[in-house]
Amino acid sequence: MVAGEVSSMEFKACTLHQSPPTLNSTHRSKECAYDTAEGKTGSEIVEEEKLTDESDPWAQEYHEILKYLAEHRYTDVVEAMIAASHGFSNPAQHKLDAQAFWSSGEELKFPEVSKSFASPTENSVQGEPSSKEIIENAKKWMGEEVMVDFKKYIKWLDQFKDVEYGLDELQHQCFSVESYDHTFHHFNFTVKMKKPDGDWSSTPYFAQVKEIYGRKYYTCYKLSSYDDGHCYACINQGMHALKHPIGEFGYDSGYPDTGSPFIYLSDDE
């Protein structure tokens, strides 16, 4: 029996109304010789208490545990490694194998540590995405978001029927927080299009994705060369290049004190 197989039901615990097994006042001792780290010979006194009633299941369990611990206590690293690799199945043979190893003069080789057992700090660093990966992932989902907006925009417009289209370039973006339950994201992007039997062309658009209480609202406008609408939210975050439609009131423009909700990365990232 191994220690891990001792169940809590089998190992009786003492309650307030139970006394532990009575120990005989007499006991015997064993003196075990061993070599210390300095090469000197020392001795270890191991006292083994003898229970009054060895037929008691608790007493039998106790002796089995002592026997297991005695057989699985190692002072030789080679013997311990051999025993572990064979599931501690034959302690006597493990000792003989260890003695044979030392007699052979072979070099002790430790197994390589698996990558899965790397230090927690190393794993956390390896598992975290780099700044480049974060930016690439952000560009991907923002590109998907503006195309959702664009598809809603053209849904009821006949001139886009039978037109091939796709995202050409995500040019500028600015995310703003008006309150904990109200955010809006502005984008400038271009869409490449091709009519049947026509050539590919690229057209600039403005999009807003507003979220209030978890629900999204999409707004999209085609931009012209003279569009330069005012937006406190974008200007206050330094996004002067992001163009907004003129004369349109379908997007949020923030307030004079609207600021950045972001924590910026360091210059080297």
Secondary structure as UniProt FT lines:
FT   HELIX           3..5
FT   TURN            8..10
FT   TURN            16..17
FT   STRAND          28..35
FT   TURN            37..38
FT   STRAND          41..48
FT   TURN            54..55
FT   HELIX           57..71
FT   HELIX           77..85
FT   TURN            86..88
FT   HELIX           91..104
FT   HELIX           115..117
FT   HELIX           120..127
FT   HELIX           131..154
FT   TURN            155..156
FT   HELIX           158..160
FT   TURN            161..162
FT   STRAND          164..179
FT   TURN            180..181
FT   STRAND          182..194
FT   TURN            196..197
FT   STRAND          200..212
FT   TURN            213..214
FT   STRAND          215..222
FT   TURN            225..226
FT   HELIX           232..235
FT   TURN            236..238
FT   TURN            240..241
FT   TURN            256..257
FT   TURN            267..268
//
